[in-house]
Amino acid sequence: MSALQRLQEKITQLKTDYEAIKSQNEELRNQLTTMSSSQSEQEMLISNLRAEAEKVQSLESTVASLKRELEEKDAEIEKIIAQVESLLA
């Protein structure tokens, strides 16, 4: 095998390797693009979850406040009932 033939084979192999690397590079770029959009989507979902968590906390606070108010009203009603019973007795 002559040096020219060996050189041609190496060039052919290098071209093949180059095309394979080029294809892998394109595939990796596509994966990066997909990951980037996926990451943006995850960040948006996290943001939405945080907003929902804040709403839940606000609602829990409102519920706690209403429970306290209800307990106060129950106590007032108990006092009124006690007063009515004492007047009737």
Phi, psi and omega in degrees: 000130184279163179299324180295319179294318179297320178296319178296321178295318178297319178297317179298316179296318178297320178297318179297314179298319179299315180296321179295316179295320178299318179294317178297319179300315179297319179296318178295322177298317178298319179296320178298317179298316179297316180295322181296314179291326177294320179295319178298319179296318178296318179297321178294318179296320178297317179299316178297319178296320178298317179297318179294322178296320177296320178298318180297316179299319179297316179295320178297321178296316179298316180298316179298318179297317179295324178296317178299315180299319179296318178297319177298315180295321177300318179297318178298317180297319178298320178297316180298316179299317179298319179295317179298317180296321179291326177290325180284338183279000000 
